[in-house]
Amino acid sequence: MNQDILNIRKSIVRAIKDEAKALKRDGVDVISLASGEPDFDTPKLIRDVAIENIQKGNTHYAPGKGLPKLRREIQKKLEKDNQIITDEDNIIVTYGAKMAVYLAVRACVSKGDEVIILAPSWVSYAEIVRASGGVPVTLMLDDSDNYTLTYEKLKTHGSDKTRMIIVCTPNNPTGKILETSEIEALSRFANENDVIVLSDEVYEKIVFSEKKVISPASVEGLKDRTITVNGFSKTYAMTGWRLGYLAAPSNLVAVINKLHIHTHTGTSPFIQEAAVVAFQCENEVEDMRKQYEMRRNAFLSKLNDIPHLKVIKPEGAFYAWVRFDVPNMDSMQFARWLLNEAHVLGIPGCAYGDQCDNFIRFSFASSLEDLKESAERISRLMNRE
């Protein structure tokens, strides 16, 4: 068996979700706040165009990099929204943003290369690095200084083997948005050490503060060494459609595309046609963002009234990253306790980093009713103890 694949760690997220499913099968009323998925339907315009294209028989192979018309729309979006100047030939449309991350890491990281991952971080980054033969190096940021990234922290975690840095802004799970000073620190370190930056920006439209999401590829010192990953799942509630993309400098795209053309033939043309009109759905996107913000405010106000819990308002994404203080419980024990006693499912913090064992993540991409009921259940349990 391939040793790199054997090195991939078992999914903590899958384990706790399976336990919740078992309870549901037994008739227990479990409220899941675990999903990283919008609970809204895909906007009607997008659905209608997909159906129209299926009816027209647009169900054959599409160009490997993606439909030219879609890549042109992505190009315009990147320039307008992110100030990233690129060419449509430097864009690859993929089966979801996760595949874009995999292609980028697999194509750019060689055996033994180190990849710095800003943490707390999405569960799959480190495992994709391991699957590629690389070595994940966790740069654990701290809530005491609002998860601030500095040049000194990067330098401490870097070595002559460092090949890539992975950032996510807004961050999953903390909701942190990288600021100008942090992008400058990233640029300084990347240029001094000839390092590639992979910037995951799938939550860029789900923002609740006045802060603007800064794309590293828009910065002069980073544009020639940054791979930008984005997708349609979070912004347009298109998780099941599986459509993402990456944009990168020509030298990197050339290598990534070699792998791309031998791993999947191309995403479905009727889905890509539907994605072309997604960029016209700005009103629907803003309506969803407002709903997330309203839910965030309501849910967090209740959580912060519960003893032994503390949560700072996330600047973006749709997660509550909650610190808990319960004696003799790590995050998996705490998550299981909430699941079995309060029948509320959250994701234990250890899934997002080994030093996050006193945190739990709840998604507020759920109905307001479920969020209120979950907070009440947790409150009853915590006050009982």
C-alpha positions in Angstrom: 0.0 0.0 0.0 1.1 3.6 -0.6 2.7 4.8 2.6 1.8 8.4 2.0 -1.9 7.4 1.9 -1.5 5.2 5.0 -0.1 8.3 6.8 -3.4 10.1 6.4 -5.0 10.4 9.8 -8.6 9.2 10.4 -11.3 11.8 10.2 -12.3 13.1 13.7 -15.2 14.9 12.0 -16.5 11.6 10.4 -16.2 9.8 13.7 -18.4 12.2 15.7 -20.9 12.5 12.8 -21.2 8.7 12.7 -22.0 8.7 16.4 -24.7 11.3 15.8 -26.2 9.3 13.0 -26.4 6.3 15.2 -28.4 8.3 17.8 -30.7 9.5 15.1 -31.4 6.0 13.9 -32.4 5.2 17.5 -34.9 8.0 17.4 -33.0 10.6 19.3 -33.7 14.2 18.2 -30.2 15.4 17.4 -29.7 19.0 16.2 -26.6 19.1 14.0 -24.5 22.2 14.0 -21.6 20.4 12.4 -22.1 21.0 8.7 -20.0 23.4 6.6 -22.9 23.8 4.2 -25.4 26.6 3.6 -28.9 25.5 4.4 -30.3 27.7 1.6 -31.3 26.4 -1.8 -29.2 27.3 -4.8 -30.6 30.5 -6.4 -33.4 29.8 -8.9 -31.6 31.4 -11.9 -28.7 29.0 -11.5 -31.0 25.9 -11.2 -33.0 27.0 -14.2 -30.0 27.4 -16.5 -28.7 23.9 -15.4 -32.0 22.3 -16.2 -32.3 24.1 -19.5 -28.8 22.9 -20.5 -29.6 19.3 -19.5 -32.8 19.4 -21.6 -30.8 20.7 -24.6 -28.5 17.7 -24.3 -25.5 19.7 -23.1 -24.2 16.6 -21.2 -21.0 15.8 -23.1 -17.3 16.4 -22.3 -16.3 20.0 -21.6 -12.8 21.5 -22.2 -10.4 20.3 -19.6 -9.6 23.6 -18.0 -13.2 24.6 -18.0 -15.6 26.4 -20.5 -13.9 29.5 -21.9 -17.0 31.6 -21.1 -16.9 30.5 -17.4 -13.2 31.1 -17.1 -13.7 34.6 -18.6 -16.4 35.3 -16.0 -14.1 34.1 -13.2 -11.3 36.3 -14.7 -13.6 39.3 -14.5 -14.7 38.4 -11.0 -11.2 38.1 -9.8 -10.3 41.5 -11.2 -13.4 43.3 -10.0 -13.8 41.7 -6.5 -10.2 40.7 -5.6 -8.0 43.1 -7.7 -6.3 40.0 -9.1 -5.1 40.5 -12.7 -4.9 37.2 -14.5 -5.7 35.6 -17.8 -8.4 33.0 -18.5 -5.6 30.5 -19.5 -4.3 30.8 -15.9 -7.6 29.5 -14.5 -8.6 25.9 -14.0 -12.2 24.9 -13.2 -12.3 21.9 -10.8 -14.6 19.4 -9.0 -15.1 21.7 -6.0 -12.5 23.8 -4.2 -11.2 20.8 -2.3 -9.9 19.4 -5.6 -8.3 22.7 -6.5 -6.4 22.5 -3.1 -5.4 18.9 -3.8 -4.2 19.7 -7.3 -2.2 22.7 -6.2 -0.5 20.9 -3.3 0.1 17.6 -5.2 1.6 19.5 -8.2 3.9 21.8 -6.2 5.0 19.7 -3.2 7.7 17.0 -3.5 8.6 14.3 -1.1 9.9 15.8 2.2 8.9 19.4 1.4 7.4 21.3 4.3 4.1 23.1 4.1 3.3 25.7 6.7 -0.4 25.7 7.6 -1.9 28.6 9.5 -4.0 27.0 12.3 -6.6 26.5 13.6 -7.3 25.2 10.1 -9.7 23.2 7.9 -9.2 19.5 8.5 -8.1 18.5 5.0 -5.1 20.7 4.4 -2.7 18.6 6.5 -4.0 15.3 5.1 -3.7 16.5 1.5 -0.1 17.5 2.3 0.6 14.1 3.7 -1.0 12.4 0.7 1.4 14.4 -1.5 4.4 13.2 0.4 4.9 16.5 2.1 5.3 17.4 5.8 2.6 19.6 7.3 4.0 22.2 9.7 1.3 23.7 11.9 1.7 27.4 12.8 -0.8 27.6 15.6 -2.1 31.1 16.1 -3.7 32.2 19.3 -7.0 33.7 20.3 -5.3 35.9 22.9 -4.0 38.2 20.1 -6.9 37.6 17.7 -5.0 34.9 15.8 -2.5 37.5 14.5 0.1 36.4 12.0 3.5 37.9 12.1 6.8 37.6 10.2 8.5 36.3 13.4 6.0 33.5 13.7 6.5 32.5 10.1 10.3 32.6 10.5 10.1 30.4 13.6 8.2 27.7 11.6 10.1 28.0 8.4 13.2 26.0 7.2 15.2 25.4 4.1 12.6 22.7 3.3 9.6 25.1 3.3 7.9 25.0 0.0 4.4 26.3 0.6 2.2 28.3 3.0 -1.5 27.6 3.2 -3.8 30.4 4.4 -7.6 30.6 4.6 -9.3 34.1 4.8 -11.9 34.3 6.2 -10.7 31.4 8.3 -12.5 28.1 8.9 -13.0 27.7 11.9 -12.2 31.1 13.5 -13.7 33.5 11.0 -10.5 35.6 11.1 -9.8 37.8 8.1 -6.1 38.5 7.4 -5.2 42.2 7.7 -2.8 44.3 5.6 0.0 43.9 8.1 -0.4 40.2 8.1 -0.3 40.0 4.3 2.8 42.1 4.3 4.4 39.6 6.8 3.4 36.8 4.5 4.9 38.6 1.5 8.2 39.3 3.2 8.6 35.7 4.4 7.5 34.1 1.1 9.9 36.3 -1.0 12.9 35.8 1.3 12.4 32.0 1.2 11.0 31.5 -2.3 7.8 30.0 -1.0 4.5 29.4 -2.8 1.3 30.8 -1.1 -2.0 28.9 -1.4 -4.8 31.2 -0.5 -8.2 29.5 0.1 -10.9 32.2 -0.2 -14.1 30.2 -0.4 -15.7 32.3 2.4 -14.9 35.7 0.9 -18.5 36.8 0.4 -19.6 35.8 3.9 -18.2 38.7 5.8 -19.7 40.6 8.8 -17.2 43.4 9.5 -16.0 46.4 7.7 -12.8 44.6 6.9 -12.1 43.8 3.3 -10.8 40.4 2.4 -7.4 41.0 0.9 -6.3 38.4 -1.7 -2.6 37.8 -1.5 -2.4 37.5 -5.3 -3.5 41.2 -5.5 -0.3 42.3 -3.7 2.7 43.1 -5.8 5.1 41.0 -3.8 2.9 37.9 -3.9 1.1 37.9 -7.2 3.8 35.8 -8.9 3.9 33.1 -6.2 0.2 32.8 -5.1 -2.4 30.2 -6.1 -5.9 31.5 -5.3 -8.5 28.9 -4.6 -12.3 29.6 -4.6 -15.5 28.0 -5.5 -19.3 28.2 -5.7 -20.4 26.0 -2.7 -20.4 28.5 0.1 -21.2 31.8 -1.7 -24.0 30.4 -3.9 -25.2 27.5 -1.8 -24.0 25.0 -4.5 -22.3 22.4 -2.3 -23.8 19.4 -4.2 -22.8 20.8 -7.6 -19.1 20.3 -6.9 -17.6 23.3 -8.7 -14.5 25.2 -7.8 -11.5 26.8 -9.4 -8.0 28.0 -9.0 -6.0 30.9 -10.5 -2.2 31.0 -10.6 0.8 32.3 -12.4 1.6 30.7 -15.8 4.6 28.6 -14.5 2.5 27.1 -11.7 -0.6 26.5 -13.8 1.4 24.6 -16.4 2.5 22.1 -13.8 -0.9 21.9 -12.1 -2.7 21.4 -15.4 -0.4 18.4 -16.2 -1.9 16.6 -13.1 -5.4 18.0 -13.7 -5.8 16.5 -17.2 -4.8 13.1 -16.0 -7.0 13.1 -12.9 -10.4 14.3 -14.2 -11.6 15.0 -17.7 -13.5 18.2 -16.8 -16.5 19.3 -14.8 -20.0 18.8 -16.3 -20.8 21.4 -18.9 -24.4 22.0 -17.8 -23.1 22.8 -14.3 -20.5 25.2 -15.7 -23.2 26.9 -17.8 -25.2 27.4 -14.7 -22.1 28.8 -12.9 -21.7 31.4 -15.6 -25.0 33.1 -14.4 -24.1 32.7 -10.7 -22.2 35.9 -10.8 -25.5 37.6 -11.6 -27.0 36.5 -8.3 -25.5 39.3 -6.1 -28.9 40.1 -4.4 -29.4 36.4 -3.4 -25.8 36.3 -2.1 -26.3 39.4 0.0 -29.6 38.1 1.3 -27.9 34.9 2.5 -25.1 36.9 4.1 -27.6 39.0 6.0 -29.3 35.9 7.3 -26.0 34.5 8.5 -25.2 37.7 10.2 -28.6 37.8 12.0 -28.1 34.1 13.1 -24.6 34.8 14.2 -25.6 37.6 16.4 -28.6 35.8 18.0 -26.7 32.5 18.5 -23.5 34.1 19.9 -25.4 36.3 22.4 -27.0 33.2 23.9 -23.8 31.2 23.9 -21.9 33.9 25.7 -24.5 33.9 28.5 -23.7 30.2 29.2 -21.2 29.6 32.0 -17.8 28.1 31.0 -18.3 29.1 27.3 -16.7 32.0 25.5 -16.9 33.0 21.8 -15.6 36.0 19.9 -17.7 37.2 17.0 -16.3 35.8 13.8 -15.4 38.4 11.1 -16.5 36.0 8.4 -17.6 32.5 7.4 -20.5 30.9 9.3 -18.9 29.2 12.3 -18.9 29.9 16.1 -15.5 28.9 17.4 -16.2 28.4 21.1 -13.8 28.1 23.9 -15.0 25.9 26.8 -13.7 25.5 30.3 -14.9 22.2 31.7 -12.6 20.2 34.1 -11.3 16.9 32.9 -12.7 17.1 29.4 -10.9 17.4 26.1 -12.7 18.6 23.0 -13.8 15.1 21.8 -15.1 14.3 25.3 -16.9 17.6 25.4 -18.4 17.1 22.0 -19.6 13.6 22.9 -21.0 15.0 26.2 -23.0 17.6 24.3 -24.2 15.0 21.8 -25.3 12.4 24.3 -26.7 14.7 27.0 -27.9 17.8 25.1 -28.3 16.1 21.7 -26.4 18.9 20.0 -23.7 18.0 17.5 -20.6 20.2 17.1 -17.1 19.5 15.8 -14.4 19.0 18.5 -11.6 21.5 18.3 -8.9 18.9 18.0 -10.0 18.4 14.4 -8.6 21.8 13.6 -5.3 21.5 15.4 -3.7 19.5 18.2 -3.6 22.7 20.4 -7.3 23.3 20.0 -8.5 20.8 22.5 -10.5 23.3 24.6 -12.6 24.5 21.6 -15.6 23.3 19.7 -17.0 24.5 16.4 -20.7 25.1 15.7 -22.1 26.1 12.4 -24.7 28.8 12.3 -25.6 27.9 8.7 -28.7 26.4 10.3 -32.2 27.7 11.0 -32.7 30.3 13.7 -35.1 27.9 15.5 -32.4 25.2 15.6 -29.8 27.6 16.8 -32.0 28.9 19.6 -33.0 25.4 20.7 -29.4 24.2 20.6 -28.3 27.1 22.8 -31.1 26.4 25.3 -30.1 22.7 25.4 -26.5 23.5 26.0 -27.4 26.1 28.6 -29.5 23.6 30.5 -26.7 21.0 30.5 -24.0 23.4 31.5 -26.1 25.0 34.3 -27.0 21.5 35.5 -23.4 20.6 35.9 
